[in-house]
Amino acid sequence: MPFGADLPKDMRSRPQRRGPRMNSRIPVLIEWDRRSGAQHRESGFTRVVNPNGCLLVSQVEPELKQHLRVTNVCTRRTADALVVWKGSQRSDGWDVGVELQTTDFDFWGVEL
């Protein structure tokens, strides 16, 4: 039997991750435009980072496919991002999967 043949079909067909991940709590500033046109701005933090994005925590639930501007408070670098996944709300905020639209391998300031 080939490796992985005993996994459920949906797991076998999932695309592989594009890069290494690292558990890391990095303070970020998150900005986006609300439907009303008003700009939302808040402090948040990451739970997991990789060269292409992160799992961040937001106090406000953004929409899927919402365009964000994420600023790494430590490095002061800013990147455009897209919400690609929303998890559940925890006591410290919403888990949000974000894909960076511009890949800068030094964006997080950690060695991945």
VMD Tcl script that builds the backbone (N, CA, C; Angstrom):
set m [mol new atoms 336]
animate dup $m
set s [atomselect $m all]
$s set {name element resname resid chain x y z} {
  {N N MET 1 A 0.851 -1.179 0.000}
  {CA C MET 1 A 0.000 0.000 0.000}
  {C C MET 1 A 0.894 1.239 0.000}
  {N N PRO 2 A 0.671 2.205 -0.924}
  {CA C PRO 2 A 1.492 3.418 -0.976}
  {C C PRO 2 A 1.324 4.265 0.283}
  {N N PHE 3 A 2.380 5.017 0.591}
  {CA C PHE 3 A 2.350 5.901 1.750}
  {C C PHE 3 A 1.169 6.861 1.645}
  {N N GLY 4 A 0.385 6.990 2.685}
  {CA C GLY 4 A -0.741 7.912 2.714}
  {C C GLY 4 A -2.028 7.351 2.163}
  {N N ALA 5 A -2.001 6.134 1.610}
  {CA C ALA 5 A -3.214 5.558 1.021}
  {C C ALA 5 A -4.294 5.319 2.068}
  {N N ASP 6 A -3.885 5.171 3.332}
  {CA C ASP 6 A -4.868 4.922 4.380}
  {C C ASP 6 A -5.447 6.221 4.961}
  {N N LEU 7 A -4.986 7.373 4.480}
  {CA C LEU 7 A -5.529 8.659 4.925}
  {C C LEU 7 A -6.866 8.921 4.254}
  {N N PRO 8 A -7.769 9.679 4.894}
  {CA C PRO 8 A -9.022 10.049 4.224}
  {C C PRO 8 A -8.738 10.780 2.916}
  {N N LYS 9 A -9.621 10.611 1.936}
  {CA C LYS 9 A -9.408 11.166 0.598}
  {C C LYS 9 A -9.188 12.678 0.628}
  {N N ASP 10 A -9.960 13.403 1.472}
  {CA C ASP 10 A -9.796 14.858 1.501}
  {C C ASP 10 A -8.415 15.261 1.998}
  {N N MET 11 A -7.811 14.475 2.872}
  {CA C MET 11 A -6.467 14.787 3.350}
  {C C MET 11 A -5.418 14.462 2.296}
  {N N ARG 12 A -5.626 13.415 1.507}
  {CA C ARG 12 A -4.666 13.059 0.457}
  {C C ARG 12 A -4.649 14.096 -0.646}
  {N N SER 13 A -5.786 14.759 -0.886}
  {CA C SER 13 A -5.874 15.693 -2.005}
  {C C SER 13 A -5.556 17.134 -1.621}
  {N N ARG 14 A -5.323 17.413 -0.347}
  {CA C ARG 14 A -4.991 18.778 0.076}
  {C C ARG 14 A -3.634 19.190 -0.458}
  {N N PRO 15 A -3.508 20.446 -0.876}
  {CA C PRO 15 A -2.184 20.902 -1.323}
  {C C PRO 15 A -1.210 20.952 -0.149}
  {N N GLN 16 A 0.047 20.741 -0.423}
  {CA C GLN 16 A 1.081 20.809 0.605}
  {C C GLN 16 A 1.344 22.266 0.972}
  {N N ARG 17 A 1.800 22.493 2.176}
  {CA C ARG 17 A 2.138 23.861 2.594}
  {C C ARG 17 A 3.321 24.366 1.776}
  {N N ARG 18 A 3.342 25.677 1.572}
  {CA C ARG 18 A 4.372 26.266 0.711}
  {C C ARG 18 A 5.682 26.542 1.419}
  {N N GLY 19 A 5.730 26.417 2.705}
  {CA C GLY 19 A 6.975 26.715 3.397}
  {C C GLY 19 A 6.914 26.291 4.847}
  {N N PRO 20 A 8.017 26.453 5.548}
  {CA C PRO 20 A 8.063 26.079 6.957}
  {C C PRO 20 A 7.192 27.006 7.801}
  {N N ARG 21 A 6.664 26.468 8.882}
  {CA C ARG 21 A 5.869 27.271 9.817}
  {C C ARG 21 A 6.598 27.324 11.152}
  {N N MET 22 A 6.296 28.388 11.903}
  {CA C MET 22 A 6.924 28.543 13.211}
  {C C MET 22 A 5.923 29.163 14.174}
  {N N ASN 23 A 5.744 28.546 15.335}
  {CA C ASN 23 A 4.929 29.165 16.371}
  {C C ASN 23 A 5.674 30.406 16.847}
  {N N SER 24 A 5.020 31.548 16.752}
  {CA C SER 24 A 5.690 32.787 17.137}
  {C C SER 24 A 4.642 33.865 17.413}
  {N N ARG 25 A 4.727 34.465 18.558}
  {CA C ARG 25 A 3.816 35.548 18.919}
  {C C ARG 25 A 4.499 36.873 18.581}
  {N N ILE 26 A 4.070 37.454 17.463}
  {CA C ILE 26 A 4.643 38.706 16.978}
  {C C ILE 26 A 3.548 39.766 17.005}
  {N N PRO 27 A 3.780 40.898 17.652}
  {CA C PRO 27 A 2.758 41.953 17.662}
  {C C PRO 27 A 2.592 42.565 16.273}
  {N N VAL 28 A 1.344 42.766 15.870}
  {CA C VAL 28 A 1.045 43.347 14.563}
  {C C VAL 28 A -0.022 44.423 14.695}
  {N N LEU 29 A -0.037 45.297 13.720}
  {CA C LEU 29 A -1.113 46.265 13.544}
  {C C LEU 29 A -1.895 45.802 12.333}
  {N N ILE 30 A -3.212 45.689 12.453}
  {CA C ILE 30 A -4.069 45.193 11.385}
  {C C ILE 30 A -5.006 46.320 10.969}
  {N N GLU 31 A -5.083 46.574 9.654}
  {CA C GLU 31 A -5.956 47.638 9.140}
  {C C GLU 31 A -6.762 47.109 7.961}
  {N N TRP 32 A -8.021 47.537 7.878}
  {CA C TRP 32 A -8.842 47.242 6.703}
  {C C TRP 32 A -9.999 48.204 6.623}
  {N N ASP 33 A -10.575 48.311 5.440}
  {CA C ASP 33 A -11.741 49.166 5.227}
  {C C ASP 33 A -13.008 48.348 5.461}
  {N N ARG 34 A -13.897 48.884 6.276}
  {CA C ARG 34 A -15.181 48.216 6.520}
  {C C ARG 34 A -16.123 48.477 5.358}
  {N N ARG 35 A -17.203 47.716 5.319}
  {CA C ARG 35 A -18.197 47.907 4.254}
  {C C ARG 35 A -18.754 49.321 4.244}
  {N N SER 36 A -18.840 49.930 5.415}
  {CA C SER 36 A -19.372 51.286 5.530}
  {C C SER 36 A -18.417 52.330 4.954}
  {N N GLY 37 A -17.175 51.895 4.684}
  {CA C GLY 37 A -16.176 52.827 4.178}
  {C C GLY 37 A -15.231 53.314 5.259}
  {N N ALA 38 A -15.623 53.115 6.518}
  {CA C ALA 38 A -14.754 53.520 7.628}
  {C C ALA 38 A -13.579 52.563 7.742}
  {N N GLN 39 A -12.430 53.099 8.114}
  {CA C GLN 39 A -11.250 52.259 8.269}
  {C C GLN 39 A -11.209 51.672 9.671}
  {N N HIS 40 A -10.908 50.375 9.749}
  {CA C HIS 40 A -10.743 49.699 11.038}
  {C C HIS 40 A -9.252 49.510 11.275}
  {N N ARG 41 A -8.827 49.777 12.493}
  {CA C ARG 41 A -7.416 49.642 12.855}
  {C C ARG 41 A -7.344 49.076 14.264}
  {N N GLU 42 A -6.528 48.031 14.438}
  {CA C GLU 42 A -6.412 47.413 15.756}
  {C C GLU 42 A -5.050 46.765 15.930}
  {N N SER 43 A -4.694 46.548 17.175}
  {CA C SER 43 A -3.497 45.786 17.502}
  {C C SER 43 A -3.883 44.321 17.600}
  {N N GLY 44 A -2.982 43.456 17.176}
  {CA C GLY 44 A -3.194 42.022 17.266}
  {C C GLY 44 A -1.846 41.342 17.422}
  {N N PHE 45 A -1.838 40.033 17.226}
  {CA C PHE 45 A -0.597 39.281 17.298}
  {C C PHE 45 A -0.741 38.001 16.495}
  {N N THR 46 A 0.388 37.389 16.186}
  {CA C THR 46 A 0.376 36.138 15.448}
  {C C THR 46 A 0.473 34.970 16.418}
  {N N ARG 47 A -0.021 33.819 15.963}
  {CA C ARG 47 A 0.204 32.563 16.688}
  {C C ARG 47 A 1.246 31.731 15.936}
  {N N VAL 48 A 1.158 31.759 14.604}
  {CA C VAL 48 A 2.031 30.982 13.724}
  {C C VAL 48 A 2.399 31.867 12.542}
  {N N VAL 49 A 3.666 31.812 12.111}
  {CA C VAL 49 A 4.090 32.569 10.927}
  {C C VAL 49 A 4.783 31.630 9.947}
  {N N ASN 50 A 4.751 32.013 8.675}
  {CA C ASN 50 A 5.541 31.362 7.637}
  {C C ASN 50 A 5.874 32.433 6.607}
  {N N PRO 51 A 6.738 32.148 5.648}
  {CA C PRO 51 A 7.143 33.192 4.697}
  {C C PRO 51 A 5.986 33.768 3.879}
  {N N ASN 52 A 4.883 33.023 3.765}
  {CA C ASN 52 A 3.770 33.440 2.919}
  {C C ASN 52 A 2.566 33.985 3.680}
  {N N GLY 53 A 2.605 33.972 5.004}
  {CA C GLY 53 A 1.456 34.452 5.759}
  {C C GLY 53 A 1.560 34.142 7.228}
  {N N CYS 54 A 0.374 34.055 7.870}
  {CA C CYS 54 A 0.365 33.799 9.303}
  {C C CYS 54 A -1.031 33.406 9.771}
  {N N LEU 55 A -1.068 32.920 10.984}
  {CA C LEU 55 A -2.313 32.773 11.725}
  {C C LEU 55 A -2.263 33.890 12.744}
  {N N LEU 56 A -3.162 34.853 12.609}
  {CA C LEU 56 A -3.145 35.973 13.535}
  {C C LEU 56 A -4.420 36.009 14.355}
  {N N VAL 57 A -4.386 36.801 15.399}
  {CA C VAL 57 A -5.523 36.966 16.290}
  {C C VAL 57 A -6.020 38.394 16.160}
  {N N SER 58 A -7.321 38.512 15.854}
  {CA C SER 58 A -7.961 39.813 15.677}
  {C C SER 58 A -9.126 39.920 16.654}
  {N N GLN 59 A -9.303 41.087 17.233}
  {CA C GLN 59 A -10.437 41.301 18.142}
  {C C GLN 59 A -11.759 41.373 17.397}
  {N N VAL 60 A -11.698 41.791 16.142}
  {CA C VAL 60 A -12.895 41.922 15.311}
  {C C VAL 60 A -12.827 40.869 14.213}
  {N N GLU 61 A -13.951 40.236 13.914}
  {CA C GLU 61 A -13.990 39.194 12.890}
  {C C GLU 61 A -13.988 39.816 11.495}
  {N N PRO 62 A -12.911 39.647 10.729}
  {CA C PRO 62 A -12.914 40.159 9.352}
  {C C PRO 62 A -13.652 39.186 8.432}
  {N N GLU 63 A -14.005 39.671 7.246}
  {CA C GLU 63 A -14.669 38.834 6.239}
  {C C GLU 63 A -13.636 37.949 5.546}
  {N N LEU 64 A -14.083 36.789 5.062}
  {CA C LEU 64 A -13.226 35.992 4.194}
  {C C LEU 64 A -12.930 36.801 2.941}
  {N N LYS 65 A -11.737 36.691 2.422}
  {CA C LYS 65 A -11.266 37.427 1.248}
  {C C LYS 65 A -11.140 38.929 1.493}
  {N N GLN 66 A -11.188 39.324 2.766}
  {CA C GLN 66 A -10.999 40.722 3.146}
  {C C GLN 66 A -9.537 41.106 2.898}
  {N N HIS 67 A -9.311 42.231 2.274}
  {CA C HIS 67 A -7.959 42.746 2.078}
  {C C HIS 67 A -7.545 43.491 3.340}
  {N N LEU 68 A -6.369 43.167 3.832}
  {CA C LEU 68 A -5.839 43.771 5.051}
  {C C LEU 68 A -4.492 44.417 4.761}
  {N N ARG 69 A -4.091 45.245 5.683}
  {CA C ARG 69 A -2.730 45.773 5.705}
  {C C ARG 69 A -2.186 45.345 7.063}
  {N N VAL 70 A -1.100 44.578 7.048}
  {CA C VAL 70 A -0.513 44.053 8.282}
  {C C VAL 70 A 0.849 44.699 8.479}
  {N N THR 71 A 1.061 45.249 9.660}
  {CA C THR 71 A 2.354 45.838 10.003}
  {C C THR 71 A 2.962 45.049 11.147}
  {N N ASN 72 A 4.178 44.567 10.930}
  {CA C ASN 72 A 4.932 43.896 11.981}
  {C C ASN 72 A 5.484 45.000 12.879}
  {N N VAL 73 A 5.023 45.059 14.111}
  {CA C VAL 73 A 5.410 46.138 15.021}
  {C C VAL 73 A 6.909 46.092 15.314}
  {N N CYS 74 A 7.492 44.897 15.368}
  {CA C CYS 74 A 8.921 44.760 15.694}
  {C C CYS 74 A 9.825 45.253 14.566}
  {N N THR 75 A 9.509 44.868 13.319}
  {CA C THR 75 A 10.372 45.248 12.191}
  {C C THR 75 A 9.898 46.522 11.502}
  {N N ARG 76 A 8.673 46.943 11.806}
  {CA C ARG 76 A 8.035 48.111 11.193}
  {C C ARG 76 A 7.806 47.931 9.692}
  {N N ARG 77 A 7.800 46.690 9.232}
  {CA C ARG 77 A 7.496 46.401 7.831}
  {C C ARG 77 A 5.998 46.210 7.677}
  {N N THR 78 A 5.480 46.641 6.535}
  {CA C THR 78 A 4.050 46.551 6.242}
  {C C THR 78 A 3.851 45.752 4.968}
  {N N ALA 79 A 2.785 44.942 4.952}
  {CA C ALA 79 A 2.476 44.142 3.764}
  {C C ALA 79 A 0.970 44.088 3.565}
  {N N ASP 80 A 0.559 44.041 2.298}
  {CA C ASP 80 A -0.836 43.785 1.978}
  {C C ASP 80 A -1.085 42.302 2.175}
  {N N ALA 81 A -2.286 41.961 2.625}
  {CA C ALA 81 A -2.608 40.570 2.921}
  {C C ALA 81 A -4.067 40.297 2.585}
  {N N LEU 82 A -4.421 39.015 2.573}
  {CA C LEU 82 A -5.768 38.572 2.253}
  {C C LEU 82 A -6.192 37.527 3.274}
  {N N VAL 83 A -7.409 37.659 3.803}
  {CA C VAL 83 A -7.945 36.658 4.731}
  {C C VAL 83 A -8.337 35.430 3.921}
  {N N VAL 84 A -7.694 34.304 4.207}
  {CA C VAL 84 A -7.967 33.070 3.467}
  {C C VAL 84 A -8.640 32.009 4.331}
  {N N TRP 85 A -8.711 32.242 5.640}
  {CA C TRP 85 A -9.322 31.274 6.549}
  {C C TRP 85 A -9.754 31.981 7.825}
  {N N LYS 86 A -10.903 31.587 8.346}
  {CA C LYS 86 A -11.347 32.103 9.647}
  {C C LYS 86 A -11.624 30.924 10.555}
  {N N GLY 87 A -11.051 30.980 11.727}
  {CA C GLY 87 A -11.279 29.946 12.723}
  {C C GLY 87 A -12.337 30.408 13.700}
  {N N SER 88 A -12.261 29.869 14.874}
  {CA C SER 88 A -13.250 30.193 15.886}
  {C C SER 88 A -12.790 31.378 16.736}
  {N N GLN 89 A -13.733 31.919 17.470}
  {CA C GLN 89 A -13.411 33.000 18.390}
  {C C GLN 89 A -12.977 32.386 19.710}
  {N N ARG 90 A -11.840 32.820 20.207}
  {CA C ARG 90 A -11.330 32.384 21.506}
  {C C ARG 90 A -11.436 33.552 22.476}
  {N N SER 91 A -10.986 33.338 23.678}
  {CA C SER 91 A -11.067 34.397 24.689}
  {C C SER 91 A -10.211 35.610 24.319}
  {N N ASP 92 A -9.144 35.395 23.522}
  {CA C ASP 92 A -8.270 36.516 23.147}
  {C C ASP 92 A -8.543 37.062 21.752}
  {N N GLY 93 A -9.537 36.521 21.036}
  {CA C GLY 93 A -9.898 37.058 19.722}
  {C C GLY 93 A -10.152 35.962 18.698}
  {N N TRP 94 A -10.338 36.384 17.446}
  {CA C TRP 94 A -10.611 35.475 16.336}
  {C C TRP 94 A -9.316 34.960 15.721}
  {N N ASP 95 A -9.246 33.663 15.469}
  {CA C ASP 95 A -8.130 33.100 14.709}
  {C C ASP 95 A -8.393 33.369 13.230}
  {N N VAL 96 A -7.418 33.966 12.553}
  {CA C VAL 96 A -7.583 34.367 11.156}
  {C C VAL 96 A -6.343 33.940 10.358}
  {N N GLY 97 A -6.557 33.177 9.312}
  {CA C GLY 97 A -5.468 32.784 8.421}
  {C C GLY 97 A -5.288 33.845 7.352}
  {N N VAL 98 A -4.077 34.343 7.219}
  {CA C VAL 98 A -3.794 35.458 6.326}
  {C C VAL 98 A -2.670 35.073 5.368}
  {N N GLU 99 A -2.845 35.408 4.102}
  {CA C GLU 99 A -1.810 35.199 3.094}
  {C C GLU 99 A -1.227 36.555 2.717}
  {N N LEU 100 A 0.085 36.682 2.824}
  {CA C LEU 100 A 0.740 37.929 2.426}
  {C C LEU 100 A 0.725 38.028 0.911}
  {N N GLN 101 A 0.405 39.191 0.384}
  {CA C GLN 101 A 0.334 39.382 -1.063}
  {C C GLN 101 A 1.699 39.679 -1.667}
  {N N THR 102 A 2.618 40.168 -0.855}
  {CA C THR 102 A 3.992 40.390 -1.291}
  {C C THR 102 A 4.877 39.560 -0.378}
  {N N THR 103 A 5.689 38.718 -0.951}
  {CA C THR 103 A 6.525 37.834 -0.142}
  {C C THR 103 A 7.861 38.496 0.133}
  {N N ASP 104 A 8.109 38.768 1.386}
  {CA C ASP 104 A 9.384 39.298 1.853}
  {C C ASP 104 A 9.837 38.333 2.940}
  {N N PHE 105 A 10.819 37.530 2.641}
  {CA C PHE 105 A 11.200 36.479 3.573}
  {C C PHE 105 A 11.701 37.014 4.903}
  {N N ASP 106 A 11.986 38.297 5.005}
  {CA C ASP 106 A 12.406 38.891 6.266}
  {C C ASP 106 A 11.268 39.606 6.982}
  {N N PHE 107 A 10.059 39.509 6.467}
  {CA C PHE 107 A 8.938 40.284 7.014}
  {C C PHE 107 A 8.740 40.032 8.503}
  {N N TRP 108 A 8.821 38.791 8.939}
  {CA C TRP 108 A 8.532 38.471 10.340}
  {C C TRP 108 A 9.719 38.733 11.276}
  {N N GLY 109 A 10.909 38.884 10.723}
  {CA C GLY 109 A 12.069 39.151 11.575}
  {C C GLY 109 A 12.533 37.930 12.346}
  {N N VAL 110 A 12.134 36.735 11.896}
  {CA C VAL 110 A 12.585 35.483 12.514}
  {C C VAL 110 A 13.121 34.591 11.410}
  {N N GLU 111 A 14.024 33.688 11.769}
  {CA C GLU 111 A 14.579 32.765 10.783}
  {C C GLU 111 A 13.659 31.559 10.670}
  {N N LEU 112 A 13.101 31.377 9.479}
  {CA C LEU 112 A 12.167 30.264 9.247}
  {C C LEU 112 A 12.843 29.120 8.531}
}
mol reanalyze $m
mol bondsrecalc $m
mol representation Tube
mol addrep $m
